[in-house]
Amino acid sequence: MDAGIAAVLGAAVGAIGTGGAGVAAALIGRSQSRQQIQAESLRLLREPRKAVYVTYAEACRRQLEVLSSVRECLATHLSTQAEDEAHASLLDTAASHVEEATSQEAALEHIQAQVYIEGPHAVIDAATELGDALDRFLSAADQAVEAVQDGQRPEGLAEQLRELRSDAYRHYFGFLYEASDAVDLVNSSQQPE
């Protein structure tokens, strides 16, 4: 082969190799940019939803704790026969906890509405069930405090409140699981291919 032709062929192969490397680098850069944009889109979808779910879960947990305190105060009050100052204090504490739980209702409903907006339906259903369970627990606790304040000692009261507490906690964890699944679904559906 002639040296001139070999030089031209060598230059052509070198140019093609350099151009090919440039094209490959551009395609890789484009792919990385696409992945970064998808990751940012995922974050923008996930974070507000997650924040609303966490806020709702924390508000429900606080109300559950307050209502659990009502149950404990009433159980202790009903288990003792003495009518001393500490005994009366338990009933006053239970009544103040019912007032506190009642005052949390408006804020809880506002946060629950935000959960409804964020969705999806499985999370909305779980939030509704949790809200209903908390309402039943609050209503029973309020009625129990009023009955005990009126001097009644309702049969099975402590057991009823324990069951309502367990039901509310079951729905609380149900909400947490559905919320976690919804956040994970956003993660998995937005993964770059």
For each residue, the residues with C-beta under 8 A, 3 or more apart:
1: 5 6
2: 5 6
3: 6 7
4: 7 8
5: 1 2 8 9
6: 1 2 3 9 10
7: 3 4 10 11
8: 4 5 11 12
9: 5 6 12 13
10: 6 7 13 14
11: 7 8 14 15
12: 8 9 15 16
13: 9 10 16 17
14: 10 11 17 18
15: 11 12 18 19
16: 12 13 19 20
17: 13 14 20 21
18: 14 15 21 22
19: 15 16 22 23
20: 16 17 23 24
21: 17 18 24 25
22: 18 19 25 26
23: 19 20 26 27
24: 20 21 27 28
25: 21 22 28 29
26: 22 23 29 30
27: 23 24 30 31
28: 24 25 31 32
29: 25 26 32 33
30: 26 27 33 34
31: 27 28 34 35
32: 28 29 35 36
33: 29 30 36 37
34: 30 31 37 38 192
35: 31 32 38 39 192
36: 32 33 39 40
37: 33 34 40 41
38: 34 35 41 42 190 191 192
39: 35 36 42 43 192
40: 36 37 43 44
41: 37 38 44 45 190
42: 38 39 45 46 186 187 190 191
43: 39 40 46 47
44: 40 41 47 48
45: 41 42 48 49 186 190
46: 42 43 49 50 183 186 187
47: 43 44 50 51
48: 44 45 51 52 118
49: 45 46 52 53 118 182 183 186
50: 46 47 53 54 179 183
51: 47 48 54 55
52: 48 49 55 56 111 114 115 117 118
53: 49 50 56 57 115 118 123 179 182 183
54: 50 51 57 58
55: 51 52 58 59 111 114
56: 52 53 59 60 108 111 112 114 115 127 175
57: 53 54 60 61 172 175 176 179
58: 54 55 61 62
59: 55 56 62 63 104 107 108 111
60: 56 57 63 64 108 130 134 172 175
61: 57 58 64 65 172
62: 58 59 65 66 104
63: 59 60 66 67 101 104 108 134 138
64: 60 61 67 68 134 137 165 168 169 172
65: 61 62 68 69
66: 62 63 69 70 97 100 101 104
67: 63 64 70 71 97 101 134 137 138 141 165 168
68: 64 65 71 72 165
69: 65 66 72 73 93 94 97
70: 66 67 73 74 94 97 98 101 141 144 145 161
71: 67 68 74 75 141 158 161 162 165
72: 68 69 75 76
73: 69 70 76 77 90 91 93 94 97
74: 70 71 77 78 90 91 94 141 144 145 148 157 158 161
75: 71 72 78 79 158 161
76: 72 73 79 80 90
77: 73 74 80 87 90 91 94 148
78: 74 75 148 153 157 158
79: 75 76 158
80: 76 77 87
81:
82: 87
83: 87 88
84: 87 88
85: 88 89
86: 89 90
87: 77 80 82 83 84 90 91
88: 83 84 85 91 92
89: 85 86 92 93
90: 73 74 76 77 86 87 93 94
91: 73 74 77 87 88 94 95 145 148 149
92: 88 89 95 96
93: 69 73 89 90 96 97
94: 69 70 73 74 77 90 91 97 98 141 145 148
95: 91 92 98 99 145 149
96: 92 93 99 100
97: 66 67 69 70 73 93 94 100 101 141
98: 70 94 95 101 102 138 141 142 145
99: 95 96 102 103
100: 66 96 97 103 104
101: 63 66 67 70 97 98 104 105 138 141
102: 98 99 105 138 142
103: 99 100 106
104: 59 62 63 66 100 101 107 108
105: 101 102 108 109 138
106: 103 109 110
107: 59 104 110 111
108: 56 59 60 63 104 105 111 112 131 134
109: 105 106 112 113 131
110: 106 107 113 114
111: 52 55 56 59 107 108 114 115
112: 56 108 109 115 116 127 128 131
113: 109 110 116 117
114: 52 55 56 110 111 117 118
115: 52 53 56 111 112 118 123 124 127
116: 112 113 119 124 127
117: 52 113 114
118: 48 49 52 53 114 115 123
119: 116 123 124 182
120: 123 124 182 185
121: 124 125
122: 125 126 178 181 182
123: 53 115 118 119 120 126 127 175 178 179 182
124: 115 116 119 120 121 127 128
125: 121 122 128 129 178
126: 122 123 129 130 171 174 175 177 178 179
127: 56 112 115 116 123 124 130 131 175
128: 112 124 125 131 132
129: 125 126 132 133 171 174 175
130: 60 126 127 133 134 168 171 172 174 175
131: 108 109 112 127 128 134 135
132: 128 129 135 136 171
133: 129 130 136 137 164 167 168 170 171 172
134: 60 63 64 67 108 130 131 137 138 168 171
135: 131 132 138 139
136: 132 133 139 140 164 167 168
137: 64 67 133 134 140 141 161 164 165 167 168
138: 63 67 98 101 102 105 134 135 141 142
139: 135 136 142 143
140: 136 137 143 144 160 161 164
141: 67 70 71 74 94 97 98 101 137 138 144 145 161 164
142: 98 102 138 139 145 146
143: 139 140 146 147
144: 70 74 140 141 147 148 154 157 160 161
145: 70 74 91 94 95 98 141 142 148 149
146: 142 143 149 150
147: 143 144 150 152 154 157
148: 74 77 78 91 94 144 145 151 152 153 154 157
149: 91 95 145 146
150: 146 147
151: 148
152: 147 148
153: 78 148 157
154: 144 147 148 157
155:
156: 159 160
157: 74 78 144 147 148 153 154 160 161
158: 71 74 75 78 79 161 162
159: 156 162 163
160: 140 144 156 157 163 164
161: 70 71 74 75 137 140 141 144 157 158 164 165
162: 71 158 159 165 166
163: 159 160 166 167
164: 133 136 137 140 141 160 161 167 168
165: 64 67 68 71 137 161 162 168 169
166: 162 163 169 170
167: 133 136 137 163 164 170 171
168: 64 67 130 133 134 136 137 164 165 171 172
169: 64 165 166 172 173
170: 133 166 167 173 174
171: 126 129 130 132 133 134 167 168 174 175
172: 57 60 61 64 130 133 168 169 175 176
173: 169 170 176 177
174: 126 129 130 170 171 177 178
175: 56 57 60 123 126 127 129 130 171 172 178 179
176: 57 172 173 179 180
177: 126 173 174 180 181
178: 122 123 125 126 174 175 181 182
179: 50 53 57 123 126 175 176 182 183
180: 176 177 183 184
181: 122 177 178 184 185
182: 49 53 119 120 122 123 178 179 185 186
183: 46 49 50 53 179 180 186 187
184: 180 181 187 188
185: 120 181 182 188 189
186: 42 45 46 49 182 183 189 190
187: 42 46 183 184 190 191
188: 184 185 191
189: 185 186
190: 38 41 42 45 186 187
191: 38 42 187 188
192: 34 35 38 39
193:
